[in-house]
């Protein structure tokens, strides 16, 4: 692959055609790239039709199997769930070879990324880990991403020339993911703390007093301007995915010999609220806030 320009990046494959995969496909196709997509949900009769329709609307080719999706693709983006990330890397490795670069967007532990790297590189393809550092909507392919791996610098140049915003941070695989997961412990932990604090405070009828106290202690954060509605809305909309990410963070902590109970508890809070409040996602405002959380959310 010519690492100095994007002129030869004609064909791209995206594995996982959920929110991130759809956004990336639409933007890359708009930039003149040929994009093939594949998702295991295409095997499900109920999910297939809407997914195929979404692909058709953005101009992507729907590949019936992984091998077809990967054939001839210079760049491969893996955007699946954390639980499937390593299996997808292993399966993709069977069909990749020299001149192809596998970009792993998934939020998994550094150890999982390192194992996936070994799988991909065994057939001489390149592996680059990507840590997505902010919600993809509304920034789309301009969302900040940190890259790691032997080809991270060259791949960053290519991706940036395609309209992305990436930064190579290490030639060693795992460090970009470590940055992402350590940050996530703070971000997802704060969301979980907010959920439990606000739901309990609401039950006692003291939530506004608690918010006023937080605003006084942490001025400028937004506790007096709907910040709790934003944090709760993030859990309602993305809690399942966030819970998987936090279980990866727990795995990372365990491998370091550190306690995992906190990260696991955060994952549990995220998963539990997302599971029982999924229908409320339609009530989110354009910024992702759930302003009516007081009346809509109560403890199970």
Buried (B, 14 or more C-beta within 10 A) or exposed (E): BEEEEBEEBEBBBBBBBBBBBBBBBBBBBEBEBBBBBBBBBBEEEEBBEEBBEBBEEBBBBBBEEBBBBBBEBBBBBBBBBBEBBBEBBBBBBEBBEEBBBBBBBBBBBBBBBBBBBEBBBEBEBBBBBBBBBEBBEEEBBEBEBBBBBBBBBBBBBBBBBBBBBBBBBBEBBBBBBBBBBEEBBEBBBBBBEBBBBBBEBBEEEEBEEBBEEBBEEEEEEBBBEBBBBBBBBBBBBBBBBBBBBBBBBBBBBBEEEEEBEBBBBBBBBBBBBBEBBEEBBEBBEEEBBBBEBBEBBEEE
